[in-house]
Amino acid sequence: MDKKKKFNIEEIEQTLDRKLTVAEVYANRPHKWIVYTAIVLIIVTLVGWSAADIKFTGLTATGTEVAKGVLHGVFHPDTNLMFGTTNTDVPYLLLQTMAIAVLGTLFGAILAIPFAFLASFNIMPKPVAYVVRVLILMIRTIPSIVWALMWIRVTGPGAACGVITQSICSIGMISKMYITAIEDLDTHILESLDAMGCTPFQKIRYGVIPQLTASFISTTIYRFDINLKDATTLGIVGAGGIGASLVQCLNSRRWAMVGAFVWGLMVLVLIIELVSTRIRRKLAHGA
């Protein structure tokens, strides 16, 4: 019993010493209240400076009318337009919008692969990687709507302009994600394959591709979600898809047709979101 009591007393003393050590560490923590205060002041200053130029004068009579019209159209959509089969009805325009997003994403994902490998520091010399990274950054800095306005002068209005625009815009975002996956490669696998006498092609086939496939597919699906929404916006400037018809209906105040287009877009986006989320989850967790 004495030994047991002695053991318990020693254990309690060790526990108290450990708590005192934690308390001392907490007391000696770096005090950065000056830095935190400066950050808060900077944020408050930026918010105040930004809000000074934003003046809300209320809703205009036209704006209120448009809002009421859109809500009325959403609850009373044109069912003939929603379920029609001509090239001006919602199903055809939605399929065209999705086709633009699919082709733009695929072309962008394929073109992003060489850009990503050339921009990876663990594969290419740093000067080459920096040059390619600057090129990717230049692509990403230009908004998709600006790319569409430039390419529409080359290809003319239509779906081709939308595909080219989305392909170029996808390169910037997908390349950045690809680079992260490439630089996170487990090099020990490649060293093991090299020790086994594998050829460069075999090292790529069995050491590189299996590590990158899931990440590349997940990134491509994520970009497809973005492109599907952007395809509607690009249609506004004449780059194909449902956007042009939607804007025409808004300008002519045909609210029932606007409601049909809005319902079609919402249903399509929800379906694509559910499917893509499930695929990405399966790629990430295998279930």
Secondary structure as UniProt FT lines:
FT   HELIX           2..27
FT   HELIX           33..52
FT   HELIX           61..75
FT   HELIX           79..82
FT   TURN            87..88
FT   HELIX           90..118
FT   TURN            121..123
FT   HELIX           126..141
FT   HELIX           144..155
FT   HELIX           159..183
FT   HELIX           187..195
FT   TURN            196..197
FT   HELIX           200..203
FT   HELIX           204..208
FT   HELIX           209..236
FT   TURN            237..238
FT   HELIX           243..251
FT   TURN            252..253
FT   HELIX           255..285
//
